[in-house]
Amino acid sequence: MGFEDILESINKQKADKLKEISDNLNSVIAGILSGVEAEVDGYSKKLQEKAKFERVQIMNREMSKAAIRAKSAYNMEVNAAIESALGTIAENYQKYMKTDQYKKLIVKLVQVVSKELGDDCTITIGQEDAKLISRGKQKLNILDSGNEFIGGFKATSRDGKREVDYTLKSIIENSKDYIANKVLELIKE
């Protein structure tokens, strides 16, 4: 074998080795590309799932805000109706105070107070209402009309430690939940 044959053999081995390296490199590149594609697909799916989850969260949050705003608007309307009803009641104190039902109420409340605080309690009452009760042992503190309260009375025990507020305003205030429920029943009908 001559020098040219050796050189040709070396070139052929070199070409074969380069082809083998190239084939191996192409195989490695194909494997890397396949892995990258799978990784990109997985990452893309994760991003899509995350976006979907965040979209659902945003929708739920916005729906909750809308529900809260709707509930708030409803409650404002209900409260306005209740306040209107209470306002109507307050406006009609004077009319109510002229009824027989009111007169009976005052007499009954004085009896209740006498049992609760004793017959020797002090009753603070308006001048017009003082005419409705018969004097017993109670001390009457009679106020001119238009003073501290309109309708009803306040009573204090002899020792001053206990007090009962049976003013119309207090009675209405204590009955506010009952009145509100009645107004709500009317609104829902």
Secondary structure, 3 states (H helix, E strand, C coil): CCHHHHHHHHHHHHHHHHHHHHHHHHHHHHHHHHHHHHHHHHHHHHHHHHHHHHHHHHHHHHHHHHHHHHHHHHHHHHHHHHHHHHHHHHHCHHHHHCCHHHHHHHHHHHHHHHHHHCCCCEEEEEHHHHCCCCCCCCEEEEECCCCCCCCEEEEECCCCCCEEEEEHHHHHHHCHHHHHHHHHHHHHC
